[in-house]
Amino acid sequence: MSGFSLDWLRLRAPFDLAARNGRLATDFVAALPRTRPLHLVDLGAGTGGNARALAPVIGGDQVWHLFDDDPALLAGQGPEHSAWTARAGYAARDEATSGVLIEAAGARWCLHPRRLDLRDGIDAALAGPCDGVTMAAFADLVGARWLGRLAAIAAERRLPLLSVLAVDGRREWRPAAPEDGIVCAAFAAHQRRDKGFGPALGPEAPRQLAASLAAQGFAVTTAQSDWHIGPGDRAMLQALIAAEAEAATAAAPDAAPAIARWRARRQSEIAAGVLTVIIGHCDVLALPR
Ligand SMILES: C[S@@+](CC[C@H](N)C(=O)[O-])C[C@H]1O[C@@H](n2cnc3c(N)ncnc32)[C@H](O)[C@@H]1O
């Protein structure tokens, strides 16, 4: 288990969709080969939300390899794809273990779940057919050495790479609270804990990824892709506050009383309908020159 639940990925999905930078996605698509089908690799795919966001933008026949190591999330891919195709009016055929085949706008999209532990599996993930690499909300979990290896393989194979929605450390709670600084620092320390990929980059990930790719000769562009969460988004606010308070307390047990005050204050602000937050994310696009 990775610790990322199906419920959490569902809750964040509309905020992810609204936040993604459209220009970087369009430039990624323009750099892909014109031939079809395209083979695309998504790293840390969860239930496949990144493929669902990108497939219609890319257009034409596509084969997606959706790598993750969490069996529950991999099992969730089929049902999430099916719910999406029903909402969008596409036709879908569940191919059981081999994935889902979707027919949309004259194109066929094959979405394959691939179980792989990416800690030592990045070479294997990119060993098969691949025209482009994508990842969403994944770069901040890994370490600098792992990103360096990813950049080196992408350069060797001249693969365009699009990373979206990595946190960049900006958090703007409104109204501000006296405990924001303590909570934010403790939460950032928790994000940097080693998840098996070396010390996690957390908010440093977008900068480090961009630097690793530029060092390999890619043309790199970055753009902000922030979540904007308003007073009406109560479930998202509740989830964020609970996750942030728990992580911050684990990282800084001495600050537990201040963090508990922060949590109570934020909960009463949700109830009063006055709380908003912007969570900073960054998309990174790398194109072979
Ligand atoms: C924040 S979630 C993002 C999921 C998905 N990309 C999305 O945007 O909805 C991070 C994902 O990384 C996956 N992950 C974490 N460690 C992993 C590992 N060692 N190997 C493969 N996947 C991993 C988790 O299972 C989870 O699905």
The ligand as an ORCA input file, in Angstrom:
! r2SCAN-3c Opt
* xyz 0 1
  C      -0.167     11.323     -5.176
  S      -0.449      9.775     -5.931
  C      -0.712     10.283     -7.614
  C      -1.514      9.310     -8.409
  C      -1.865      9.736     -9.833
  N      -0.672     10.051    -10.602
  C      -2.814     10.897     -9.831
  O      -2.389     12.011    -10.174
  O      -3.987     10.709     -9.487
  C       1.159      9.020     -6.004
  C       1.186      7.674     -6.660
  O       2.519      7.148     -6.633
  C       2.441      5.752     -6.421
  N       3.695      5.229     -5.875
  C       4.282      5.572     -4.695
  N       5.391      4.828     -4.502
  C       5.509      4.018     -5.587
  C       6.460      3.015     -5.980
  N       7.489      2.699     -5.209
  N       6.277      2.388     -7.164
  C       5.212      2.687     -7.958
  N       4.294      3.631     -7.631
  C       4.424      4.279     -6.466
  C       1.299      5.617     -5.430
  O       0.790      4.304     -5.363
  C       0.307      6.629     -5.962
  O      -0.571      6.061     -6.890
*
